[in-house]
């Protein structure tokens, strides 16, 4: 029964992979016009790339944008081929159970790495963004327009700000409206602090008023948000360590039992009742990890 279920899940995941590939092809066709417009200025000064980055589904696009990760078609094909080879090797060596574990584990590991990279980059951007806003405010206060200030403050901004805002600023240099350009950047990144900057600029350009005061208040708010995040991380550090210990205890206990008595695992490896108990144990462990992670995810 367990083997049949594993084969069924394995076939389902393969069909899901084929469906995802077809969906990605459709999304790439819809996004080709935006991709050409985004790289138009770079194409004027540099030779055209042999391989353009492939588009991703809309629900994953903000995560890839935050992590600043792009894949060409060739790289994606190589990664898919390597993953398929690993799954096939696991299927030949240990059967469908290990192949299913590899097929599920590889995307989960890639998603975890992508989220960690996105969190690291966005945290650096949030900490550096107030300094860029201060530079924009200073340039605007000496007579530059808001668009000119956004453009001229970028070279002196921290590198992480240049990496995120460089493409948007190049569009502004080509004549795109500042408010609309920043709004598109905020929609693509879906970072609260960038959305606040875009909303402030767009509102000021529409209704007028003192933009220096708005930028000063915005920089202060962003610095306060960074301070609160640090205090929140310090206050919950003990709880996070406790959660990691709770997650690791069952795995450590299983490893110790295997070292003490290797035959103890034979029941789970060779008996159909052990297979069922193993599936129940793994399901409960994964459910517990997801619940603990959700409880420890504090946002404001």
C-alpha positions in Angstrom: 0.0 0.0 0.0 2.8 2.4 0.9 4.7 1.6 -2.3 1.6 2.2 -4.4 0.9 5.5 -2.6 4.6 6.5 -3.2 4.3 5.7 -6.9 1.0 7.7 -7.1 2.6 10.7 -5.4 5.7 10.4 -7.6 3.5 10.4 -10.7 1.5 13.3 -9.4 4.5 15.4 -8.8 5.9 14.6 -12.2 2.6 15.8 -13.8 2.8 18.9 -11.6 6.3 19.6 -12.9 5.1 19.3 -16.5 2.1 21.6 -15.7 4.5 24.1 -14.0 6.7 24.1 -17.1 3.8 24.9 -19.3 2.6 27.6 -17.0 6.0 29.2 -16.9 6.1 29.2 -20.7 2.8 31.0 -20.8 3.9 33.5 -18.2 7.2 34.1 -20.2 5.2 34.9 -23.3 3.0 37.4 -21.4 6.0 39.1 -19.8 8.3 39.4 -22.8 7.2 43.0 -23.6 7.9 44.2 -20.0 11.2 42.4 -20.1 12.3 44.2 -23.3 11.2 47.6 -21.9 13.1 47.0 -18.6 16.3 46.1 -20.5 16.0 48.7 -23.2 18.5 51.1 -21.7 21.0 48.4 -21.0 20.7 47.1 -24.5 21.7 50.5 -25.9 25.1 50.5 -24.2 26.0 46.8 -24.0 25.8 43.9 -26.4 22.6 41.8 -26.3 22.8 38.8 -24.0 22.7 35.4 -25.5 20.2 34.1 -22.9 17.5 36.3 -21.4 16.3 35.6 -17.9 13.2 33.4 -17.8 10.1 34.7 -16.1 8.6 33.1 -13.0 5.0 32.6 -11.7 3.4 35.7 -10.2 3.2 34.3 -6.7 7.0 33.7 -6.7 8.1 36.8 -8.7 8.3 39.1 -5.6 10.5 36.5 -3.8 12.9 36.3 -6.8 12.9 40.1 -7.1 13.7 40.5 -3.4 16.5 37.8 -3.6 17.8 39.4 -6.8 18.0 36.0 -8.4 17.5 35.4 -12.2 17.9 32.2 -14.2 18.5 31.9 -17.9 16.8 29.1 -19.8 20.0 27.2 -20.1 20.7 27.4 -16.3 17.1 26.3 -15.6 17.4 23.3 -17.9 20.7 22.3 -16.3 19.2 22.5 -12.8 16.1 20.5 -13.9 18.3 17.9 -15.5 20.5 17.6 -12.4 17.4 17.2 -10.2 15.9 14.6 -12.5 19.2 12.7 -12.4 19.2 12.7 -8.6 15.5 11.6 -8.5 16.2 8.8 -11.0 19.3 7.7 -9.0 17.3 7.6 -5.8 14.6 5.6 -7.5 17.1 3.0 -8.8 19.0 2.7 -5.5 16.2 2.7 -2.8 12.9 2.7 -4.7 10.1 5.2 -4.9 10.1 6.2 -1.3 13.6 7.8 -1.5 12.8 9.2 -4.9 9.7 10.9 -3.6 11.7 12.3 -0.7 14.3 13.7 -3.0 11.6 15.1 -5.4 9.9 16.9 -2.5 13.1 17.8 -0.6 14.9 19.6 -3.5 12.2 22.2 -4.2 11.8 22.8 -0.5 15.5 23.3 0.0 15.7 25.6 -2.9 12.7 27.6 -1.6 14.2 27.8 1.9 17.5 29.1 0.4 15.6 31.6 -1.7 13.7 32.9 1.3 16.8 33.2 3.3 18.6 35.2 0.6 15.6 37.4 0.1 15.3 38.1 3.8 19.1 39.0 4.0 18.9 41.4 1.1 15.7 43.1 2.1 17.0 43.6 5.6 20.1 45.3 4.2 18.0 47.4 1.9 15.7 48.5 4.8 18.7 49.6 6.9 20.3 51.5 4.0 17.2 53.1 2.6 17.0 56.0 5.2 20.5 57.2 4.1 19.4 57.3 0.5 16.3 59.3 1.4 18.5 61.7 3.4 20.6 62.2 0.3 17.5 62.9 -1.9 16.2 65.4 0.7 19.5 67.3 0.8 19.7 67.5 -3.0 16.1 68.6 -3.3 16.6 71.3 -0.6 19.3 73.0 -2.7 17.2 73.4 -5.8 17.0 70.1 -7.6 13.7 68.7 -8.6 12.5 65.5 -7.0 13.3 63.4 -10.1 16.8 64.9 -10.3 17.4 64.3 -6.6 16.4 60.7 -6.9 18.8 60.2 -9.8 21.8 62.2 -8.4 21.6 60.7 -4.9 21.9 57.1 -6.2 25.7 57.1 -7.0 26.4 58.0 -3.3 23.9 55.6 -1.9 24.9 52.2 -0.3 25.5 49.4 -2.8 22.3 47.5 -1.9 20.2 50.6 -2.7 21.9 50.9 -6.1 21.3 47.3 -6.9 17.6 47.6 -6.2 16.9 51.1 -7.5 19.4 51.2 -10.4 17.0 49.9 -13.0 14.2 52.3 -11.9 16.5 55.3 -11.9 17.6 54.4 -15.5 14.0 54.5 -16.6 13.6 57.9 -15.0 16.6 59.2 -16.8 14.9 58.1 -20.1 11.9 60.2 -19.2 9.6 57.9 -17.2 7.6 59.6 -14.5 9.2 59.3 -11.0 6.0 58.4 -9.2 4.9 55.8 -11.6 8.4 54.2 -11.8 8.7 53.9 -8.0 5.2 52.5 -7.8 6.1 49.8 -10.3 9.3 49.1 -8.3 7.3 48.8 -5.1 4.8 46.5 -6.8 7.6 44.3 -8.1 9.4 44.0 -4.8 6.5 44.2 -2.4 8.6 45.6 0.4 6.7 47.8 2.8 9.5 50.4 3.1 9.8 50.8 -0.6 6.0 51.0 -0.9 6.1 53.8 1.7 8.7 55.8 -0.3 6.8 55.3 -3.6 3.5 56.4 -2.0 5.1 59.5 -0.5 6.7 60.5 -3.8 3.6 59.8 -5.9 1.3 61.7 -3.4 3.7 64.7 -3.4 3.9 64.8 -7.1 0.1 64.7 -7.4 -0.9 67.1 -4.7 2.2 69.2 -4.1 3.5 70.4 -0.8 6.9 70.4 1.0 8.6 67.2 -0.1 11.6 67.8 2.3 9.3 67.5 5.3 7.8 64.3 3.9 11.2 62.8 3.2 12.5 63.8 6.7 9.5 62.2 8.4 9.8 59.1 6.2 13.5 58.6 7.0 12.6 58.9 10.7 9.8 56.3 10.4 12.1 53.9 8.6 14.8 54.2 11.2 12.2 53.6 13.9 11.0 50.5 12.1 14.5 49.1 12.0 15.0 49.8 15.7 11.7 48.1 16.6 12.7 45.1 14.4 16.0 44.7 16.3 14.3 45.0 19.7 11.7 42.4 18.6 14.4 40.0 17.4 16.2 40.4 20.7 13.1 39.8 22.7 12.1 36.7 20.8 15.6 35.1 20.5 15.1 32.8 23.5 11.8 31.6 22.2 13.4 30.9 18.8 16.1 28.8 20.3 13.5 26.8 22.3 11.6 26.2 19.1 14.7 25.0 17.3 15.4 22.6 20.2 11.9 21.2 20.1 12.3 20.7 16.3 15.6 18.9 16.7 14.8 16.7 19.6 12.9 14.0 17.7 15.6 13.8 15.0 18.4 13.6 17.6 16.5 10.9 19.5 16.1 8.8 16.4 19.8 9.2 15.6 20.8 8.1 19.1 18.5 5.1 18.9 20.0 4.1 15.6 23.5 4.4 17.0 22.6 2.4 20.1 20.6 -0.3 18.4 20.7 -0.3 14.5 18.2 -3.2 14.4 15.6 -0.9 15.9 15.2 0.8 12.5 14.6 -2.6 10.7 10.9 -2.6 11.8 10.3 0.7 10.1 12.3 -0.3 7.0 11.0 -3.8 6.3 7.6 -4.1 7.9 4.5 -2.7 6.3 3.3 -1.6 9.8 6.6 0.2 10.3 6.1 2.0 7.0 2.7 3.3 8.1 4.1 4.4 11.5 7.1 6.1 9.7 4.7 8.0 7.4 2.6 9.1 10.5 5.8 10.1 12.3 7.2 12.1 9.4 3.8 13.8 8.8 3.5 14.8 12.5 7.1 16.1 12.5 6.6 18.2 9.4 3.3 19.5 10.7 4.9 20.5 14.0 7.7 22.3 12.3 5.3 24.3 10.1 3.1 25.2 13.2 6.2 26.3 15.2 7.5 28.3 12.3 4.2 30.0 11.9 3.9 30.8 15.6 7.4 32.4 15.6 6.7 34.5 12.5 6.2 38.0 13.9 5.4 40.8 11.5 4.3 44.4 12.0 
